[in-house]
Amino acid sequence: MSVLQRVLNVDVAIVGGGIAGLWLLARLRDRGYSALLIESEQLGCGQSICAQGIVHGGAKYSLHGEISESAEAIAGMPALWRRCLSGAGEVDLSSAQLLAEHQYLWATRAPTSRLAGFFASALMRSRMDKVTEKNAEAVPMALRHPAFRGTVYRLDEPVLDVASVLMAFAERYHHAIVCNQGPMVRKADGTLTLHDPGHLHPQQVIRPSVTVFTAGAGNAGLPWAPPQLRPLHMVLARGTNLPGPLFAHCLGVREVPRLTVSSHYDASGRLIWYLGGGLAEDGVRRDRQEQIRAARRELSKLLPWVDWNLVEFATFTIQRAEAHQSGGGRPAGPSVLRDGRVIAAWPTKLALAPLLAKQIEEILRSLDVRPRSTDLRVLEGWPRPGIAVCPWDWEDLAWS
Ligand SMILES: Cc1cc2nc3c(=O)[nH]c(=O)nc-3n(C[C@H](O)[C@H](O)[C@H](O)COP(=O)(O)OP(=O)(O)OC[C@H]3O[C@@H](n4cnc5c(N)ncnc54)[C@H](O)[C@@H]3O)c2cc1C
């Protein structure tokens, strides 16, 4: 039996609508390429909606005392994102919002000798201000207590409202984003066949000059580009006695933050503290109850003036998906692998999505893919994906 098919030729098909795919779509379409993004569920529903939204400027990656390759790659990102949020950057994110202008770094004790190298480095001195008595009003409300011990630094690192960023892309490029919930057949040359499970549309063949997979863990479907998955056990806290919003890395003796806190409001307007960092990395060895106990212990040590018994907690696990590294560590920057005209890409960090898109555009030029216009109206009736739900609004979370 022959199946009715339609064929659409485009410059670039992008598979996966997290931050990597969306930024690439925006960059390519703004430069005149006929780019199309295909998402199987909801935009951002992998890692992006679970990100803490910090546009790292390199601090977290320099804590071992040297300015690493990753720290240099990332150093320009806060300024680049700020330009885009003001509407004057390479993509227009003027409808998206920041949750905070600055992430803070708070050290609970005098820096160890290696951490001292970090605090002394020229790059970091230009990217953070120590909060002293002179600018004490810069101390976040949550840390303003006579019992507070430690030193506070204000980093040049804004914190994004990730859902609003995803929404900004979805609104601007909706005509070039489709949802394919059925099976997607992929040929080795990158040709894709979309199926409409509701059978309202004939099969749609997409014939791109180049196909880019930005599907996070979903890139595992490419046998030559298996991702590495690194788990995190994240914690959410809510309660009326949370001491206000906090955006901060808390530094202990180790060279990774012992706790990273970002703050959000759920759909009912309740303040949520979202806890990552060392707590989430070490927490993969703990079950839910143990992880909640560990979070309470950590918060009670760091902010003993808050009654943590009145705060409710929930946890969930999530995998970071990155390009495979021989030692299993975090890649230094964005990763791009290519097999002919098929590309697999991971930004490694949400903040690095702009760098990844730039690298992919350079590959397109090297493959002599030139912008051309294509009428996407043939896709008009196809379903469009929504935006993923933020973790603090997930219905299946168990709070206790
Ligand atoms: C808990 C956590 C906190 C983080 N915090 C930060 C932070 O504060 N700052 C920072 O810079 N980075 C942070 N990161 C890292 C950042 O979230 C990721 O690097 C980034 O979001 C990856 O984006 P992506 O688009 O590659 O993947 P994803 O966001 O995972 O998107 C992949 C998309 O592909 C879709 N997909 C999968 N398979 C298919 C398929 N077959 N067909 C079509 N679509 C498909 C998925 O549905 C999804 O929408 C954090 C990560 C985690 C897990």
The ligand as a Tripos MOL2 file, in Angstrom:
@<TRIPOS>MOLECULE
LIG
   53    58     1     0     0
SMALL
NO_CHARGES

@<TRIPOS>ATOM
      1 C1         19.6260   20.3860   37.1530 C.3       1 LIG1
      2 C2         20.4100   21.1400   36.1150 C.ar      1 LIG1
      3 C3         20.7540   22.4670   36.3580 C.ar      1 LIG1
      4 C4         21.4900   23.1890   35.3940 C.ar      1 LIG1
      5 N1         21.7760   24.4900   35.6270 N.ar      1 LIG1
      6 C5         22.4230   25.2020   34.6920 C.ar      1 LIG1
      7 C6         22.6790   26.5850   34.8940 C.ar      1 LIG1
      8 O1         22.3030   27.1650   35.9250 O.2       1 LIG1
      9 N2         23.3330   27.2540   33.9130 N.ar      1 LIG1
     10 C7         23.7530   26.6390   32.7650 C.ar      1 LIG1
     11 O2         24.3530   27.3170   31.9220 O.2       1 LIG1
     12 N3         23.5070   25.3350   32.5270 N.ar      1 LIG1
     13 C8         22.8530   24.6030   33.4680 C.ar      1 LIG1
     14 N4         22.5860   23.2890   33.2470 N.ar      1 LIG1
     15 C9         22.9880   22.6690   31.9880 C.3       1 LIG1
     16 C10        21.9360   22.9840   30.9080 C.3       1 LIG1
     17 O3         20.6420   22.7700   31.4150 O.3       1 LIG1
     18 C11        22.1360   22.0950   29.6750 C.3       1 LIG1
     19 O4         23.4720   22.1490   29.2410 O.3       1 LIG1
     20 C12        21.2500   22.5740   28.5230 C.3       1 LIG1
     21 O5         19.9420   22.8560   28.9550 O.3       1 LIG1
     22 C13        21.2010   21.5030   27.4390 C.3       1 LIG1
     23 O6         20.3320   21.9640   26.4420 O.3       1 LIG1
     24 P1         19.9860   21.0660   25.1790 P.3       1 LIG1
     25 O7         19.1400   21.8900   24.3200 O.co2     1 LIG1
     26 O8         21.2270   20.4660   24.6240 O.co2     1 LIG1
     27 O9         19.2130   19.8020   25.7700 O.3       1 LIG1
     28 P2         17.7680   19.6390   26.4270 P.3       1 LIG1
     29 O10        17.3810   20.8180   27.1930 O.co2     1 LIG1
     30 O11        17.8350   18.3410   27.1410 O.co2     1 LIG1
     31 O12        16.7740   19.5620   25.1870 O.3       1 LIG1
     32 C14        16.6830   18.4390   24.3530 C.3       1 LIG1
     33 C15        15.3320   18.4990   23.6480 C.3       1 LIG1
     34 O13        15.3330   17.4910   22.6460 O.3       1 LIG1
     35 C16        14.0650   16.8670   22.6530 C.3       1 LIG1
     36 N5         14.2100   15.5350   22.0470 N.ar      1 LIG1
     37 C17        14.8020   14.4270   22.5710 C.ar      1 LIG1
     38 N6         14.7440   13.4180   21.6940 N.ar      1 LIG1
     39 C18        14.1070   13.8900   20.5920 C.ar      1 LIG1
     40 C19        13.7280   13.3180   19.3490 C.ar      1 LIG1
     41 N7         14.0000   12.0530   19.0460 N.pl3     1 LIG1
     42 N8         13.0730   14.0810   18.4440 N.ar      1 LIG1
     43 C20        12.7800   15.3810   18.7260 C.ar      1 LIG1
     44 N9         13.1070   15.9780   19.8970 N.ar      1 LIG1
     45 C21        13.7600   15.2350   20.8140 C.ar      1 LIG1
     46 C22        13.6790   16.8340   24.1280 C.3       1 LIG1
     47 O14        12.2830   16.6580   24.2820 O.3       1 LIG1
     48 C23        14.1560   18.2130   24.5730 C.3       1 LIG1
     49 O15        13.1800   19.2120   24.4010 O.3       1 LIG1
     50 C24        21.8670   22.5500   34.1890 C.ar      1 LIG1
     51 C25        21.5170   21.2170   33.9520 C.ar      1 LIG1
     52 C26        20.7860   20.5240   34.8940 C.ar      1 LIG1
     53 C27        20.3800   19.1020   34.6010 C.3       1 LIG1
@<TRIPOS>BOND
     1     1     2 1
     2     2     3 ar
     3     2    52 ar
     4     3     4 ar
     5     4     5 ar
     6     4    50 ar
     7     5     6 ar
     8     6     7 ar
     9     6    13 1
    10     7     8 2
    11     7     9 ar
    12     9    10 ar
    13    10    11 2
    14    10    12 ar
    15    12    13 ar
    16    13    14 ar
    17    14    15 1
    18    14    50 ar
    19    15    16 1
    20    16    17 1
    21    16    18 1
    22    18    19 1
    23    18    20 1
    24    20    21 1
    25    20    22 1
    26    22    23 1
    27    23    24 1
    28    24    25 2
    29    24    26 1
    30    24    27 1
    31    27    28 1
    32    28    29 2
    33    28    30 1
    34    28    31 1
    35    31    32 1
    36    32    33 1
    37    33    34 1
    38    33    48 1
    39    34    35 1
    40    35    36 1
    41    35    46 1
    42    36    37 ar
    43    36    45 ar
    44    37    38 ar
    45    38    39 ar
    46    39    40 ar
    47    39    45 ar
    48    40    41 1
    49    40    42 ar
    50    42    43 ar
    51    43    44 ar
    52    44    45 ar
    53    46    47 1
    54    46    48 1
    55    48    49 1
    56    50    51 ar
    57    51    52 ar
    58    52    53 1
@<TRIPOS>SUBSTRUCTURE
     1 LIG1         1 GROUP 0 **** ****
